[in-house]
Amino acid sequence: MEAIKLFLVTAVGIFLPVPTTESIVREVFSKSNFRKEPGLLQFWACITPSDSEDIGCYLTLREQPYMLTRDHEGLLQDYRRRCLGNYFPLVGVETRVGNWLPGRAAQTRIADHRTIHHALNPEDQHPADVGGKGQLVLPVFRDQGDGNKLVGIIEYVTPLPKESYVEDFEQIHNLLKVSLFSLIL
């Protein structure tokens, strides 16, 4: 009887579906705690063109998970709308992304942030979209067996920059780890 139970448990384990990137990101967003602060979480999917010889990907928000908390004066909704409406080029090794943090995180594969200590250069790419908002971006990777593949960027935007995004970074990082993601920073 024990052998049958073991076989059933093993068989069920084999046929469990692998969570999709979208389902994992949605779970992370739903468990995120903004501590009653206004904020926007959005996921920039990394779409690798199959016909390109360039190393890189297109970042897109279309049909990707996002979560918006209290939004004073619609500033975060406006930011999201502008991001959805903008065309973003292939982000490769030599692409000039300036201060566009999602692009820079995709390019460098390193988390980044914009706090009260960061000044925007008006000549950098996308300063009008960001304005005086704060940001935290985290590259998200999935283990492909032969290495980790960048699948997207989680962006956390606040109406005003914070002193630090360390707590927010740790929260999102830990939620990703729990959700079967392999996050490399």
N, C-alpha and C positions, 0 to 999 in steps of 0.2 A: 504494500500500500504506500509506503514512504517513497519508493522508487517512482510510482505514478505521480505523486504530488511533486516530487523534484522535477520530473519530466515536464509537467504542466507549467510549473513556475519558469523553467528554462525556456520552454517553447513560447510562453507569453512574452518573456524578456526579449526574445529574438525578433518578435514581430511588432514591438512598440515603434510607432512612427518617430522619426527624427524631427525634433521641433524646427520649424522654419525660422529664419532670421526675423521675419516680421512678427511671428508669435512671441518670440523671446523679447524683442524690443518692446512690444505692447505690454508684456508682463512687467518688465523693468519700469516702464513709464507708470503703470498703474500702481506699483509699489513705492514709487518715489515720494518723498515727503518734503514739500516745499516750506514747511514750518509756517504756513499761513502767509507766505510771501508771494507776490505775483511772479510768475515765471512761465516760460515756454520751453518745452522739450520737443525737439524734432529730430527725425532721423534722415540723414542724407545717404541714400543708397549709392553704393559704388558700382556703376554699370561699366563693365569692361567690354569695349567693342571687339567683336570676333574678327573683324576684317582689318584691324589696325596692327601695324608693326610697332607702334609706340607703346612704351610701358606706361600705363596710367589708366584712369577711368573717368567717366563722367559722373558728377554728383547730381542727384536729383531728389527732390522732395515729393514729386508727384506719386500719389497712391502709396505714400509711406506713412507710418504711424507718427502722431504728434499728440501732445497734451498741453493744454493751456489752462492755467489757473486764473485767479482774479486778475483782470487786466484793466488797470486804471487808464482811462482815456483811449483805450484801443491801441496803444503804442505797439504792443507785442503782436496783435492781429495785423496791424499795418506792416510790421517787419516781415511777418510770415507771408503776407500777400505779395510784397515786393520780391521776396526770395522765390516764391512760386512763379512769378512773372518774368524773372530774369533768366537769361540764357547763360549757362556756365560752360566754358570750353573744357576740352579734355585736360585733366590735371595730370601732367606727366612730370618727369624729373626736372625738366628745364622750363616749365610753365611759370610765368610771372603771376603769382597770386597776391603779392603785396600783403595787406593786412586782412585778407579774407580768411578768417580762421578755419572754417571747414576745409577750404582748399589747401591751406598750409598743413593742416593735420593729415589730410590724405596724401600730400606730397612727402611729408617728413615721417609719417607714421608715429607722431609724438603728440600727446595731449598738450593743449595750450589754453590760455585764458586771457581775458581783458578785464583788468581790475581798475580801481580808481587811480592807480599809479601808471597807467598806460595812456599815452597821448597818441591820437591819430594824426597821421600825416595826410593832409588833403590830397596829395598826389597818389596815395595808395588806392588800390582797387577796392570798391564797395564802401567808402566811408559814409556816403549818404544813407545807405541802408542801415548801417550799424548805429550811426549817430552817437549819442551818449550812453548807449546801453552797455551792460556788462555781458560777458560771454565766457563759457567754458565749452571746449570741444574735446571729445575723446574718440580716437580711432577704435573701431570694433573689428575684431578678427575672428575667423572661424578656422578650426583645425581641419585641414584638408587631407590629413594623412602624411603627405610629403612636405608639409610646412603649413604655415598660417597664411590665410588669404584675407586681405582687407575687404570687408563687406559693406562698410559704411562708416559714417561719423555721427555720433550723438552730439547734438548742440543744445546747450542750456543757455537761455537768454533771459536776462533780468532787465527791467526798465531802467535801472541805475546800476552802475558798476559797484561791486562789493569790494571790501577791503581784501578778501581772500575767498577763493572757491575750493579750498582744501576739503572742507566737510562735504560739499556737494560732489566733488571728485570721488572721494572715498565711498560715499553712498552709492553712486552709480556704478563704480568699479565693483563693489561688493555684490550689488544686485546682479550684475552681469555674470560674475563668477558663479553665483548660486544658480543662475539660469542656464547653465551648461555652455556658456561662452568662454572662449579663451581670449582674454584681453591682454595684449602685450603693450607695455608702455616703455 
